[in-house]
Amino acid sequence: MARLTPKRKRFVEEYLVDLNATKAAIRAGFSPRTAYSIGSELLTKPEVEAAIMKAQAERSRRTGISADRVANELARIGFADITDVTDVDSASLRDGACRDDTAAIQSIKVRRVPTEEGDIVEKEIRMYDKTRALEQLGRHLGIYNDKVRLEGGVSVVITDDLAD
């Protein structure tokens, strides 16, 4: 496999920042005027594609982040049940709430409002968006397909009727 030129190597490094080929091409020193087409073209080069895949695999090993780990976290959020985590009457965490359940909590807010009769305590427990997590998980698993694929044949008959 061909070695990467310094500019292409820089493109790979920049592409890993935000996975945006146009921006990566500009940051790597390519002309902003042609960055869109250059970035797109570079992604089709086997040596560039291999370098990106290798760098992503190394990052995954280094950070411990993998597709499985992301899918598991999305599943924790998507399948969490607030009643497993909280006591709805007291708006407090259950003693037995496990880590899988508490991972779905986005925030906990407690506000005390002083009154003459004593403090009023307002509690709010907000969970992460289940719908969004399930949608992302579904896309990861290929359940949803945003691409329309049309198949079929069309008969075309060419006649010489235009000569009249």
C-alpha positions, -999 to 999 in steps of 0.1 A, spaced: 0 0 0 13 35 -9 25 57 19 6 88 27 20 122 16 25 146 45 -6 166 33 -27 134 32 -15 123 66 -25 157 80 -59 153 63 -64 120 81 -55 136 115 -78 165 108 -106 143 96 -106 124 129 -114 157 147 -149 161 134 -153 136 106 -159 165 82 -139 160 50 -142 195 37 -131 211 70 -103 186 73 -91 194 38 -90 231 46 -72 225 79 -47 202 62 -37 230 38 -58 223 7 -75 252 -11 -108 262 5 -122 267 -30 -117 230 -39 -118 215 -4 -152 199 -8 -142 179 -39 -106 172 -26 -120 159 8 -145 137 -9 -119 123 -33 -94 117 -5 -120 96 14 -121 72 -16 -83 67 -17 -76 32 -3 -45 44 16 -64 73 32 -93 50 41 -70 25 57 -52 52 77 -85 65 90 -97 30 100 -64 23 117 -64 56 136 -101 50 147 -92 15 159 -62 28 179 -84 55 194 -110 29 203 -84 8 220 -69 38 238 -102 51 251 -120 19 256 -149 32 235 -163 7 210 -195 4 190 -206 -22 216 -201 1 245 -219 30 227 -248 6 218 -250 -6 255 -251 30 268 -279 39 243 -298 8 254 -294 18 291 -311 52 282 -336 38 258 -349 10 280 -347 28 314 -378 30 334 -380 60 357 -399 40 383 -369 17 386 -347 47 395 -370 69 416 -397 69 442 -422 90 423 -440 101 454 -409 116 471 -391 124 439 -359 108 452 -336 81 441 -345 45 451 -319 29 474 -317 -1 452 -313 18 419 -285 1 399 -258 18 378 -276 8 346 -307 27 357 -290 58 371 -270 61 338 -302 73 322 -305 103 346 -297 136 329 -301 158 359 -314 161 394 -326 195 408 -336 203 443 -350 238 452 -359 250 486 -385 278 489 -387 293 524 -422 301 537 -436 311 571 -448 275 576 -414 260 567 -394 252 535 -412 239 505 -389 215 487 -392 211 449 -375 181 433 -370 174 396 -354 143 381 -349 145 344 -341 114 323 -323 115 290 -344 114 258 -355 78 254 -369 84 219 -336 98 206 -316 70 222 -338 43 207 -337 61 173 -299 61 174 -297 25 186 -321 15 158 -299 33 132 -268 16 146 -285 -18 143 -299 -11 108 -335 -12 119 -341 22 102 -331 28 66 -331 64 55 -320 55 20 -346 48 -7 -337 21 -31 -357 18 -63 -354 -13 -84 -371 -24 -116 -369 -23 -153 -382 3 -177 -389 -5 -213 -377 22 -238 -389 22 -274 -372 45 -298 -391 53 -329 -384 75 -359 -417 94 -357 -400 128 -354 -391 128 -391 -427 137 -402 
